[in-house]
Amino acid sequence: MGEKITGGTLYQMDDGADTGAILLQDWCHIRPDDTAQTLWQRELAPMGLRLFQQYLRNWQSIQPKAQDETLATFEPAFAVGKLSG
């Protein structure tokens, strides 16, 4: 999709889709030759583990913050076998 950065968010669940208050976030660069697999293995899976560890160690002091809707991004919808949209 041409993105140069991506990241992960640990957030509180609510009734919406990815709309809960943010607990922790991190980001990383996407390399030009990355695939979903290489990015996941090198950056995103370890990032998710770090975010959970950080939360579990510090949950009492972490202050949830509302998401800024002006910065929201969405994955495109996928149909079986092809991109839709």
PyMOL Python script that loads the backbone (N, CA, C, O; Angstrom):
from pymol import cmd

cmd.read_pdbstr("""\
ATOM      1  N   MET A   1       0.818  -1.195   0.000  1.00  0.00           N
ATOM      2  CA  MET A   1       0.000   0.000   0.000  1.00  0.00           C
ATOM      3  C   MET A   1       0.862   1.260   0.000  1.00  0.00           C
ATOM      4  O   MET A   1       0.326   2.365   0.080  1.00  0.00           O
ATOM      5  N   GLY A   2       2.177   1.121  -0.087  1.00  0.00           N
ATOM      6  CA  GLY A   2       3.055   2.268  -0.182  1.00  0.00           C
ATOM      7  C   GLY A   2       3.383   2.957   1.126  1.00  0.00           C
ATOM      8  O   GLY A   2       4.030   4.004   1.117  1.00  0.00           O
ATOM      9  N   GLU A   3       2.963   2.411   2.236  1.00  0.00           N
ATOM     10  CA  GLU A   3       3.248   3.019   3.541  1.00  0.00           C
ATOM     11  C   GLU A   3       4.733   2.882   3.870  1.00  0.00           C
ATOM     12  O   GLU A   3       5.364   1.891   3.502  1.00  0.00           O
ATOM     13  N   LYS A   4       5.284   3.865   4.554  1.00  0.00           N
ATOM     14  CA  LYS A   4       6.689   3.824   4.956  1.00  0.00           C
ATOM     15  C   LYS A   4       6.863   3.519   6.441  1.00  0.00           C
ATOM     16  O   LYS A   4       7.943   3.118   6.874  1.00  0.00           O
ATOM     17  N   ILE A   5       5.809   3.708   7.213  1.00  0.00           N
ATOM     18  CA  ILE A   5       5.837   3.372   8.631  1.00  0.00           C
ATOM     19  C   ILE A   5       4.560   2.632   8.993  1.00  0.00           C
ATOM     20  O   ILE A   5       3.534   2.768   8.327  1.00  0.00           O
ATOM     21  N   THR A   6       4.639   1.856  10.048  1.00  0.00           N
ATOM     22  CA  THR A   6       3.469   1.170  10.587  1.00  0.00           C
ATOM     23  C   THR A   6       3.694   1.040  12.085  1.00  0.00           C
ATOM     24  O   THR A   6       4.709   1.506  12.602  1.00  0.00           O
ATOM     25  N   GLY A   7       2.791   0.434  12.761  1.00  0.00           N
ATOM     26  CA  GLY A   7       2.969   0.307  14.194  1.00  0.00           C
ATOM     27  C   GLY A   7       1.938  -0.595  14.817  1.00  0.00           C
ATOM     28  O   GLY A   7       1.188  -1.298  14.140  1.00  0.00           O
ATOM     29  N   GLY A   8       1.928  -0.551  16.122  1.00  0.00           N
ATOM     30  CA  GLY A   8       0.994  -1.351  16.879  1.00  0.00           C
ATOM     31  C   GLY A   8       0.420  -0.547  18.024  1.00  0.00           C
ATOM     32  O   GLY A   8       1.069   0.356  18.552  1.00  0.00           O
ATOM     33  N   THR A   9      -0.790  -0.878  18.400  1.00  0.00           N
ATOM     34  CA  THR A   9      -1.484  -0.179  19.482  1.00  0.00           C
ATOM     35  C   THR A   9      -2.114  -1.199  20.409  1.00  0.00           C
ATOM     36  O   THR A   9      -2.773  -2.138  19.965  1.00  0.00           O
ATOM     37  N   LEU A  10      -1.909  -1.008  21.675  1.00  0.00           N
ATOM     38  CA  LEU A  10      -2.620  -1.758  22.697  1.00  0.00           C
ATOM     39  C   LEU A  10      -3.711  -0.821  23.186  1.00  0.00           C
ATOM     40  O   LEU A  10      -3.418   0.278  23.658  1.00  0.00           O
ATOM     41  N   TYR A  11      -4.955  -1.238  23.080  1.00  0.00           N
ATOM     42  CA  TYR A  11      -6.058  -0.345  23.426  1.00  0.00           C
ATOM     43  C   TYR A  11      -7.115  -1.085  24.208  1.00  0.00           C
ATOM     44  O   TYR A  11      -7.167  -2.314  24.202  1.00  0.00           O
ATOM     45  N   GLN A  12      -7.958  -0.325  24.883  1.00  0.00           N
ATOM     46  CA  GLN A  12      -9.075  -0.899  25.621  1.00  0.00           C
ATOM     47  C   GLN A  12     -10.173  -1.279  24.645  1.00  0.00           C
ATOM     48  O   GLN A  12     -10.494  -0.524  23.728  1.00  0.00           O
ATOM     49  N   MET A  13     -10.739  -2.446  24.849  1.00  0.00           N
ATOM     50  CA  MET A  13     -11.853  -2.889  24.004  1.00  0.00           C
ATOM     51  C   MET A  13     -13.111  -2.096  24.359  1.00  0.00           C
ATOM     52  O   MET A  13     -13.373  -1.800  25.525  1.00  0.00           O
ATOM     53  N   ASP A  14     -13.869  -1.766  23.335  1.00  0.00           N
ATOM     54  CA  ASP A  14     -15.174  -1.145  23.521  1.00  0.00           C
ATOM     55  C   ASP A  14     -16.116  -1.718  22.472  1.00  0.00           C
ATOM     56  O   ASP A  14     -15.804  -2.745  21.869  1.00  0.00           O
ATOM     57  N   ASP A  15     -17.258  -1.085  22.239  1.00  0.00           N
ATOM     58  CA  ASP A  15     -18.241  -1.628  21.311  1.00  0.00           C
ATOM     59  C   ASP A  15     -17.895  -1.386  19.837  1.00  0.00           C
ATOM     60  O   ASP A  15     -18.523  -1.981  18.961  1.00  0.00           O
ATOM     61  N   GLY A  16     -16.922  -0.535  19.545  1.00  0.00           N
ATOM     62  CA  GLY A  16     -16.552  -0.246  18.166  1.00  0.00           C
ATOM     63  C   GLY A  16     -15.438  -1.149  17.668  1.00  0.00           C
ATOM     64  O   GLY A  16     -14.946  -2.006  18.401  1.00  0.00           O
ATOM     65  N   ALA A  17     -15.046  -0.954  16.423  1.00  0.00           N
ATOM     66  CA  ALA A  17     -13.932  -1.687  15.823  1.00  0.00           C
ATOM     67  C   ALA A  17     -12.681  -0.824  15.937  1.00  0.00           C
ATOM     68  O   ALA A  17     -12.563   0.195  15.257  1.00  0.00           O
ATOM     69  N   ASP A  18     -11.753  -1.225  16.790  1.00  0.00           N
ATOM     70  CA  ASP A  18     -10.504  -0.482  17.017  1.00  0.00           C
ATOM     71  C   ASP A  18     -10.748   0.962  17.457  1.00  0.00           C
ATOM     72  O   ASP A  18     -10.049   1.872  17.011  1.00  0.00           O
ATOM     73  N   THR A  19     -11.719   1.173  18.314  1.00  0.00           N
ATOM     74  CA  THR A  19     -12.066   2.539  18.713  1.00  0.00           C
ATOM     75  C   THR A  19     -11.799   2.838  20.184  1.00  0.00           C
ATOM     76  O   THR A  19     -12.017   3.964  20.630  1.00  0.00           O
ATOM     77  N   GLY A  20     -11.335   1.855  20.938  1.00  0.00           N
ATOM     78  CA  GLY A  20     -11.131   2.043  22.369  1.00  0.00           C
ATOM     79  C   GLY A  20      -9.975   2.970  22.692  1.00  0.00           C
ATOM     80  O   GLY A  20      -9.171   3.310  21.824  1.00  0.00           O
ATOM     81  N   ALA A  21      -9.902   3.372  23.948  1.00  0.00           N
ATOM     82  CA  ALA A  21      -8.837   4.261  24.410  1.00  0.00           C
ATOM     83  C   ALA A  21      -7.477   3.583  24.260  1.00  0.00           C
ATOM     84  O   ALA A  21      -7.342   2.381  24.487  1.00  0.00           O
ATOM     85  N   ILE A  22      -6.472   4.370  23.873  1.00  0.00           N
ATOM     86  CA  ILE A  22      -5.114   3.874  23.666  1.00  0.00           C
ATOM     87  C   ILE A  22      -4.412   3.696  25.008  1.00  0.00           C
ATOM     88  O   ILE A  22      -4.425   4.586  25.858  1.00  0.00           O
ATOM     89  N   LEU A  23      -3.797   2.524  25.178  1.00  0.00           N
ATOM     90  CA  LEU A  23      -2.995   2.268  26.361  1.00  0.00           C
ATOM     91  C   LEU A  23      -1.511   2.471  26.056  1.00  0.00           C
ATOM     92  O   LEU A  23      -0.815   3.167  26.795  1.00  0.00           O
ATOM     93  N   LEU A  24      -1.032   1.874  24.985  1.00  0.00           N
ATOM     94  CA  LEU A  24       0.366   1.994  24.565  1.00  0.00           C
ATOM     95  C   LEU A  24       0.444   1.908  23.052  1.00  0.00           C
ATOM     96  O   LEU A  24      -0.395   1.273  22.415  1.00  0.00           O
ATOM     97  N   GLN A  25       1.464   2.556  22.474  1.00  0.00           N
ATOM     98  CA  GLN A  25       1.691   2.486  21.033  1.00  0.00           C
ATOM     99  C   GLN A  25       3.184   2.466  20.746  1.00  0.00           C
ATOM    100  O   GLN A  25       3.995   2.923  21.552  1.00  0.00           O
ATOM    101  N   ASP A  26       3.533   1.922  19.574  1.00  0.00           N
ATOM    102  CA  ASP A  26       4.897   1.966  19.068  1.00  0.00           C
ATOM    103  C   ASP A  26       4.822   1.958  17.552  1.00  0.00           C
ATOM    104  O   ASP A  26       3.764   1.685  16.986  1.00  0.00           O
ATOM    105  N   TRP A  27       5.919   2.250  16.897  1.00  0.00           N
ATOM    106  CA  TRP A  27       5.933   2.298  15.439  1.00  0.00           C
ATOM    107  C   TRP A  27       7.267   1.756  14.929  1.00  0.00           C
ATOM    108  O   TRP A  27       8.219   1.587  15.691  1.00  0.00           O
ATOM    109  N   CYS A  28       7.315   1.487  13.618  1.00  0.00           N
ATOM    110  CA  CYS A  28       8.546   1.030  12.976  1.00  0.00           C
ATOM    111  C   CYS A  28       8.507   1.423  11.501  1.00  0.00           C
ATOM    112  O   CYS A  28       7.455   1.741  10.948  1.00  0.00           O
ATOM    113  N   HIS A  29       9.681   1.391  10.887  1.00  0.00           N
ATOM    114  CA  HIS A  29       9.783   1.648   9.446  1.00  0.00           C
ATOM    115  C   HIS A  29       9.440   0.380   8.665  1.00  0.00           C
ATOM    116  O   HIS A  29       9.709  -0.732   9.120  1.00  0.00           O
ATOM    117  N   ILE A  30       8.852   0.558   7.499  1.00  0.00           N
ATOM    118  CA  ILE A  30       8.618  -0.530   6.554  1.00  0.00           C
ATOM    119  C   ILE A  30       9.702  -0.412   5.488  1.00  0.00           C
ATOM    120  O   ILE A  30       9.808   0.615   4.817  1.00  0.00           O
ATOM    121  N   ARG A  31      10.490  -1.443   5.334  1.00  0.00           N
ATOM    122  CA  ARG A  31      11.563  -1.434   4.330  1.00  0.00           C
ATOM    123  C   ARG A  31      10.969  -1.662   2.941  1.00  0.00           C
ATOM    124  O   ARG A  31       9.942  -2.328   2.804  1.00  0.00           O
ATOM    125  N   PRO A  32      11.616  -1.109   1.911  1.00  0.00           N
ATOM    126  CA  PRO A  32      11.078  -1.265   0.548  1.00  0.00           C
ATOM    127  C   PRO A  32      10.891  -2.721   0.123  1.00  0.00           C
ATOM    128  O   PRO A  32       9.982  -3.021  -0.651  1.00  0.00           O
ATOM    129  N   ASP A  33      11.733  -3.626   0.617  1.00  0.00           N
ATOM    130  CA  ASP A  33      11.643  -5.023   0.209  1.00  0.00           C
ATOM    131  C   ASP A  33      10.854  -5.883   1.196  1.00  0.00           C
ATOM    132  O   ASP A  33      10.838  -7.106   1.060  1.00  0.00           O
ATOM    133  N   ASP A  34      10.204  -5.274   2.181  1.00  0.00           N
ATOM    134  CA  ASP A  34       9.433  -6.038   3.157  1.00  0.00           C
ATOM    135  C   ASP A  34       8.235  -6.722   2.518  1.00  0.00           C
ATOM    136  O   ASP A  34       7.602  -6.200   1.600  1.00  0.00           O
ATOM    137  N   THR A  35       7.950  -7.895   3.033  1.00  0.00           N
ATOM    138  CA  THR A  35       6.685  -8.568   2.773  1.00  0.00           C
ATOM    139  C   THR A  35       5.930  -8.550   4.093  1.00  0.00           C
ATOM    140  O   THR A  35       6.490  -8.180   5.125  1.00  0.00           O
ATOM    141  N   ALA A  36       4.675  -8.944   4.067  1.00  0.00           N
ATOM    142  CA  ALA A  36       3.926  -9.019   5.323  1.00  0.00           C
ATOM    143  C   ALA A  36       4.648  -9.945   6.308  1.00  0.00           C
ATOM    144  O   ALA A  36       4.696  -9.663   7.505  1.00  0.00           O
ATOM    145  N   GLN A  37       5.200 -11.034   5.810  1.00  0.00           N
ATOM    146  CA  GLN A  37       5.884 -11.995   6.670  1.00  0.00           C
ATOM    147  C   GLN A  37       7.162 -11.423   7.276  1.00  0.00           C
ATOM    148  O   GLN A  37       7.382 -11.560   8.479  1.00  0.00           O
ATOM    149  N   THR A  38       8.004 -10.786   6.471  1.00  0.00           N
ATOM    150  CA  THR A  38       9.263 -10.255   7.015  1.00  0.00           C
ATOM    151  C   THR A  38       9.000  -9.126   8.002  1.00  0.00           C
ATOM    152  O   THR A  38       9.669  -9.030   9.031  1.00  0.00           O
ATOM    153  N   LEU A  39       8.037  -8.277   7.696  1.00  0.00           N
ATOM    154  CA  LEU A  39       7.697  -7.176   8.607  1.00  0.00           C
ATOM    155  C   LEU A  39       7.149  -7.725   9.923  1.00  0.00           C
ATOM    156  O   LEU A  39       7.511  -7.242  10.995  1.00  0.00           O
ATOM    157  N   TRP A  40       6.282  -8.727   9.845  1.00  0.00           N
ATOM    158  CA  TRP A  40       5.720  -9.343  11.044  1.00  0.00           C
ATOM    159  C   TRP A  40       6.830  -9.974  11.885  1.00  0.00           C
ATOM    160  O   TRP A  40       6.900  -9.747  13.093  1.00  0.00           O
ATOM    161  N   GLN A  41       7.677 -10.750  11.262  1.00  0.00           N
ATOM    162  CA  GLN A  41       8.716 -11.460  12.006  1.00  0.00           C
ATOM    163  C   GLN A  41       9.750 -10.514  12.612  1.00  0.00           C
ATOM    164  O   GLN A  41      10.144 -10.689  13.765  1.00  0.00           O
ATOM    165  N   ARG A  42      10.188  -9.525  11.857  1.00  0.00           N
ATOM    166  CA  ARG A  42      11.247  -8.632  12.307  1.00  0.00           C
ATOM    167  C   ARG A  42      10.754  -7.562  13.285  1.00  0.00           C
ATOM    168  O   ARG A  42      11.451  -7.234  14.245  1.00  0.00           O
ATOM    169  N   GLU A  43       9.567  -7.021  13.049  1.00  0.00           N
ATOM    170  CA  GLU A  43       9.115  -5.841  13.791  1.00  0.00           C
ATOM    171  C   GLU A  43       7.820  -6.032  14.585  1.00  0.00           C
ATOM    172  O   GLU A  43       7.791  -5.812  15.796  1.00  0.00           O
ATOM    173  N   LEU A  44       6.759  -6.440  13.904  1.00  0.00           N
ATOM    174  CA  LEU A  44       5.430  -6.354  14.515  1.00  0.00           C
ATOM    175  C   LEU A  44       5.176  -7.383  15.616  1.00  0.00           C
ATOM    176  O   LEU A  44       4.606  -7.037  16.650  1.00  0.00           O
ATOM    177  N   ALA A  45       5.580  -8.625  15.423  1.00  0.00           N
ATOM    178  CA  ALA A  45       5.385  -9.622  16.488  1.00  0.00           C
ATOM    179  C   ALA A  45       6.191  -9.254  17.733  1.00  0.00           C
ATOM    180  O   ALA A  45       5.636  -9.259  18.832  1.00  0.00           O
ATOM    181  N   PRO A  46       7.497  -8.933  17.597  1.00  0.00           N
ATOM    182  CA  PRO A  46       8.239  -8.510  18.791  1.00  0.00           C
ATOM    183  C   PRO A  46       7.666  -7.242  19.427  1.00  0.00           C
ATOM    184  O   PRO A  46       7.669  -7.106  20.651  1.00  0.00           O
ATOM    185  N   MET A  47       7.178  -6.322  18.606  1.00  0.00           N
ATOM    186  CA  MET A  47       6.582  -5.095  19.127  1.00  0.00           C
ATOM    187  C   MET A  47       5.354  -5.417  19.978  1.00  0.00           C
ATOM    188  O   MET A  47       5.195  -4.867  21.067  1.00  0.00           O
ATOM    189  N   GLY A  48       4.500  -6.291  19.493  1.00  0.00           N
ATOM    190  CA  GLY A  48       3.320  -6.674  20.249  1.00  0.00           C
ATOM    191  C   GLY A  48       3.679  -7.283  21.590  1.00  0.00           C
ATOM    192  O   GLY A  48       3.049  -6.977  22.602  1.00  0.00           O
ATOM    193  N   LEU A  49       4.684  -8.139  21.603  1.00  0.00           N
ATOM    194  CA  LEU A  49       5.135  -8.735  22.865  1.00  0.00           C
ATOM    195  C   LEU A  49       5.677  -7.681  23.821  1.00  0.00           C
ATOM    196  O   LEU A  49       5.400  -7.724  25.020  1.00  0.00           O
ATOM    197  N   ARG A  50       6.457  -6.726  23.289  1.00  0.00           N
ATOM    198  CA  ARG A  50       6.987  -5.646  24.137  1.00  0.00           C
ATOM    199  C   ARG A  50       5.870  -4.796  24.717  1.00  0.00           C
ATOM    200  O   ARG A  50       5.921  -4.426  25.891  1.00  0.00           O
ATOM    201  N   LEU A  51       4.855  -4.477  23.906  1.00  0.00           N
ATOM    202  CA  LEU A  51       3.742  -3.663  24.398  1.00  0.00           C
ATOM    203  C   LEU A  51       2.992  -4.384  25.512  1.00  0.00           C
ATOM    204  O   LEU A  51       2.651  -3.777  26.527  1.00  0.00           O
ATOM    205  N   PHE A  52       2.734  -5.679  25.327  1.00  0.00           N
ATOM    206  CA  PHE A  52       2.054  -6.444  26.383  1.00  0.00           C
ATOM    207  C   PHE A  52       2.907  -6.523  27.646  1.00  0.00           C
ATOM    208  O   PHE A  52       2.388  -6.361  28.751  1.00  0.00           O
ATOM    209  N   GLN A  53       4.205  -6.768  27.496  1.00  0.00           N
ATOM    210  CA  GLN A  53       5.089  -6.815  28.668  1.00  0.00           C
ATOM    211  C   GLN A  53       5.084  -5.485  29.406  1.00  0.00           C
ATOM    212  O   GLN A  53       4.980  -5.445  30.631  1.00  0.00           O
ATOM    213  N   GLN A  54       5.198  -4.400  28.651  1.00  0.00           N
ATOM    214  CA  GLN A  54       5.209  -3.069  29.256  1.00  0.00           C
ATOM    215  C   GLN A  54       3.899  -2.817  30.006  1.00  0.00           C
ATOM    216  O   GLN A  54       3.907  -2.280  31.114  1.00  0.00           O
ATOM    217  N   TYR A  55       2.780  -3.205  29.400  1.00  0.00           N
ATOM    218  CA  TYR A  55       1.498  -3.006  30.059  1.00  0.00           C
ATOM    219  C   TYR A  55       1.400  -3.836  31.336  1.00  0.00           C
ATOM    220  O   TYR A  55       0.981  -3.328  32.377  1.00  0.00           O
ATOM    221  N   LEU A  56       1.782  -5.096  31.262  1.00  0.00           N
ATOM    222  CA  LEU A  56       1.675  -5.965  32.434  1.00  0.00           C
ATOM    223  C   LEU A  56       2.561  -5.496  33.581  1.00  0.00           C
ATOM    224  O   LEU A  56       2.211  -5.671  34.748  1.00  0.00           O
ATOM    225  N   ARG A  57       3.707  -4.901  33.258  1.00  0.00           N
ATOM    226  CA  ARG A  57       4.602  -4.384  34.299  1.00  0.00           C
ATOM    227  C   ARG A  57       4.112  -3.072  34.900  1.00  0.00           C
ATOM    228  O   ARG A  57       4.392  -2.780  36.063  1.00  0.00           O
ATOM    229  N   ASN A  58       3.386  -2.284  34.119  1.00  0.00           N
ATOM    230  CA  ASN A  58       3.057  -0.914  34.527  1.00  0.00           C
ATOM    231  C   ASN A  58       1.571  -0.591  34.470  1.00  0.00           C
ATOM    232  O   ASN A  58       1.212   0.586  34.439  1.00  0.00           O
ATOM    233  N   TRP A  59       0.699  -1.583  34.456  1.00  0.00           N
ATOM    234  CA  TRP A  59      -0.713  -1.339  34.200  1.00  0.00           C
ATOM    235  C   TRP A  59      -1.343  -0.343  35.167  1.00  0.00           C
ATOM    236  O   TRP A  59      -2.268   0.376  34.789  1.00  0.00           O
ATOM    237  N   GLN A  60      -0.867  -0.288  36.393  1.00  0.00           N
ATOM    238  CA  GLN A  60      -1.481   0.617  37.370  1.00  0.00           C
ATOM    239  C   GLN A  60      -1.172   2.089  37.091  1.00  0.00           C
ATOM    240  O   GLN A  60      -1.915   2.972  37.519  1.00  0.00           O
ATOM    241  N   SER A  61      -0.083   2.349  36.380  1.00  0.00           N
ATOM    242  CA  SER A  61       0.295   3.739  36.132  1.00  0.00           C
ATOM    243  C   SER A  61      -0.017   4.207  34.706  1.00  0.00           C
ATOM    244  O   SER A  61       0.187   5.379  34.388  1.00  0.00           O
ATOM    245  N   ILE A  62      -0.503   3.321  33.855  1.00  0.00           N
ATOM    246  CA  ILE A  62      -0.801   3.702  32.470  1.00  0.00           C
ATOM    247  C   ILE A  62      -2.161   4.382  32.404  1.00  0.00           C
ATOM    248  O   ILE A  62      -3.167   3.835  32.856  1.00  0.00           O
ATOM    249  N   GLN A  63      -2.176   5.574  31.837  1.00  0.00           N
ATOM    250  CA  GLN A  63      -3.401   6.362  31.704  1.00  0.00           C
ATOM    251  C   GLN A  63      -3.937   6.230  30.276  1.00  0.00           C
ATOM    252  O   GLN A  63      -3.298   6.707  29.338  1.00  0.00           O
ATOM    253  N   PRO A  64      -5.094   5.594  30.094  1.00  0.00           N
ATOM    254  CA  PRO A  64      -5.681   5.496  28.750  1.00  0.00           C
ATOM    255  C   PRO A  64      -5.957   6.881  28.178  1.00  0.00           C
ATOM    256  O   PRO A  64      -6.324   7.806  28.902  1.00  0.00           O
ATOM    257  N   LYS A  65      -5.775   7.006  26.867  1.00  0.00           N
ATOM    258  CA  LYS A  65      -6.101   8.283  26.222  1.00  0.00           C
ATOM    259  C   LYS A  65      -6.987   8.020  25.011  1.00  0.00           C
ATOM    260  O   LYS A  65      -6.817   7.025  24.306  1.00  0.00           O
ATOM    261  N   ALA A  66      -7.915   8.907  24.784  1.00  0.00           N
ATOM    262  CA  ALA A  66      -8.843   8.767  23.663  1.00  0.00           C
ATOM    263  C   ALA A  66      -8.076   8.812  22.350  1.00  0.00           C
ATOM    264  O   ALA A  66      -7.080   9.524  22.220  1.00  0.00           O
ATOM    265  N   GLN A  67      -8.553   8.045  21.384  1.00  0.00           N
ATOM    266  CA  GLN A  67      -7.941   8.081  20.058  1.00  0.00           C
ATOM    267  C   GLN A  67      -8.274   9.398  19.364  1.00  0.00           C
ATOM    268  O   GLN A  67      -9.375   9.925  19.520  1.00  0.00           O
ATOM    269  N   ASP A  68      -7.329   9.921  18.606  1.00  0.00           N
ATOM    270  CA  ASP A  68      -7.540  11.112  17.794  1.00  0.00           C
ATOM    271  C   ASP A  68      -8.107  10.657  16.454  1.00  0.00           C
ATOM    272  O   ASP A  68      -7.379  10.111  15.624  1.00  0.00           O
ATOM    273  N   GLU A  69      -9.387  10.878  16.241  1.00  0.00           N
ATOM    274  CA  GLU A  69     -10.058  10.418  15.029  1.00  0.00           C
ATOM    275  C   GLU A  69      -9.456  11.009  13.753  1.00  0.00           C
ATOM    276  O   GLU A  69      -9.574  10.408  12.685  1.00  0.00           O
ATOM    277  N   THR A  70      -8.813  12.174  13.846  1.00  0.00           N
ATOM    278  CA  THR A  70      -8.217  12.776  12.642  1.00  0.00           C
ATOM    279  C   THR A  70      -6.991  12.002  12.182  1.00  0.00           C
ATOM    280  O   THR A  70      -6.535  12.196  11.055  1.00  0.00           O
ATOM    281  N   LEU A  71      -6.446  11.132  13.023  1.00  0.00           N
ATOM    282  CA  LEU A  71      -5.276  10.337  12.657  1.00  0.00           C
ATOM    283  C   LEU A  71      -5.629   8.884  12.345  1.00  0.00           C
ATOM    284  O   LEU A  71      -4.737   8.078  12.079  1.00  0.00           O
ATOM    285  N   ALA A  72      -6.902   8.541  12.373  1.00  0.00           N
ATOM    286  CA  ALA A  72      -7.322   7.155  12.149  1.00  0.00           C
ATOM    287  C   ALA A  72      -7.066   6.739  10.702  1.00  0.00           C
ATOM    288  O   ALA A  72      -7.263   7.516   9.768  1.00  0.00           O
ATOM    289  N   THR A  73      -6.626   5.503  10.544  1.00  0.00           N
ATOM    290  CA  THR A  73      -6.468   4.894   9.225  1.00  0.00           C
ATOM    291  C   THR A  73      -7.215   3.577   9.229  1.00  0.00           C
ATOM    292  O   THR A  73      -7.467   3.002  10.287  1.00  0.00           O
ATOM    293  N   PHE A  74      -7.568   3.102   8.053  1.00  0.00           N
ATOM    294  CA  PHE A  74      -8.337   1.875   7.947  1.00  0.00           C
ATOM    295  C   PHE A  74      -7.731   0.964   6.900  1.00  0.00           C
ATOM    296  O   PHE A  74      -7.236   1.426   5.872  1.00  0.00           O
ATOM    297  N   GLU A  75      -7.771  -0.336   7.164  1.00  0.00           N
ATOM    298  CA  GLU A  75      -7.371  -1.335   6.176  1.00  0.00           C
ATOM    299  C   GLU A  75      -8.434  -1.363   5.088  1.00  0.00           C
ATOM    300  O   GLU A  75      -9.620  -1.206   5.377  1.00  0.00           O
ATOM    301  N   PRO A  76      -8.021  -1.560   3.835  1.00  0.00           N
ATOM    302  CA  PRO A  76      -9.034  -1.720   2.796  1.00  0.00           C
ATOM    303  C   PRO A  76      -9.751  -3.055   2.967  1.00  0.00           C
ATOM    304  O   PRO A  76      -9.192  -4.001   3.521  1.00  0.00           O
ATOM    305  N   ALA A  77     -10.976  -3.124   2.492  1.00  0.00           N
ATOM    306  CA  ALA A  77     -11.734  -4.371   2.556  1.00  0.00           C
ATOM    307  C   ALA A  77     -11.172  -5.356   1.528  1.00  0.00           C
ATOM    308  O   ALA A  77     -10.798  -4.961   0.424  1.00  0.00           O
ATOM    309  N   PHE A  78     -11.116  -6.623   1.892  1.00  0.00           N
ATOM    310  CA  PHE A  78     -10.638  -7.648   0.993  1.00  0.00           C
ATOM    311  C   PHE A  78     -11.765  -8.612   0.679  1.00  0.00           C
ATOM    312  O   PHE A  78     -12.522  -9.007   1.566  1.00  0.00           O
ATOM    313  N   ALA A  79     -11.873  -8.987  -0.580  1.00  0.00           N
ATOM    314  CA  ALA A  79     -12.797 -10.038  -0.981  1.00  0.00           C
ATOM    315  C   ALA A  79     -11.964 -11.297  -1.193  1.00  0.00           C
ATOM    316  O   ALA A  79     -10.756 -11.204  -1.411  1.00  0.00           O
ATOM    317  N   VAL A  80     -12.571 -12.440  -1.133  1.00  0.00           N
ATOM    318  CA  VAL A  80     -11.840 -13.685  -1.336  1.00  0.00           C
ATOM    319  C   VAL A  80     -11.182 -13.662  -2.712  1.00  0.00           C
ATOM    320  O   VAL A  80     -11.849 -13.542  -3.739  1.00  0.00           O
ATOM    321  N   GLY A  81      -9.849 -13.781  -2.704  1.00  0.00           N
ATOM    322  CA  GLY A  81      -9.124 -13.866  -3.971  1.00  0.00           C
ATOM    323  C   GLY A  81      -8.788 -12.548  -4.632  1.00  0.00           C
ATOM    324  O   GLY A  81      -8.072 -12.547  -5.633  1.00  0.00           O
ATOM    325  N   LYS A  82      -9.272 -11.412  -4.118  1.00  0.00           N
ATOM    326  CA  LYS A  82      -8.937 -10.132  -4.766  1.00  0.00           C
ATOM    327  C   LYS A  82      -9.154  -8.984  -3.799  1.00  0.00           C
ATOM    328  O   LYS A  82      -9.854  -9.120  -2.796  1.00  0.00           O
ATOM    329  N   LEU A  83      -8.548  -7.859  -4.112  1.00  0.00           N
ATOM    330  CA  LEU A  83      -8.784  -6.636  -3.346  1.00  0.00           C
ATOM    331  C   LEU A  83     -10.079  -6.022  -3.822  1.00  0.00           C
ATOM    332  O   LEU A  83     -10.370  -6.026  -5.019  1.00  0.00           O
ATOM    333  N   SER A  84     -10.847  -5.504  -2.912  1.00  0.00           N
ATOM    334  CA  SER A  84     -12.048  -4.787  -3.328  1.00  0.00           C
ATOM    335  C   SER A  84     -11.894  -3.324  -2.974  1.00  0.00           C
ATOM    336  O   SER A  84     -11.181  -2.989  -2.028  1.00  0.00           O
ATOM    337  N   GLY A  85     -12.532  -2.467  -3.698  1.00  0.00           N
ATOM    338  CA  GLY A  85     -12.476  -1.055  -3.379  1.00  0.00           C
ATOM    339  C   GLY A  85     -11.780  -0.227  -4.382  1.00  0.00           C
ATOM    340  O   GLY A  85     -11.673   0.988  -4.213  1.00  0.00           O
TER     341      GLY A  85
END
""", "prot")
cmd.dss("prot")
cmd.show_as("cartoon", "prot")
cmd.util.cbc("prot")
cmd.orient("prot")
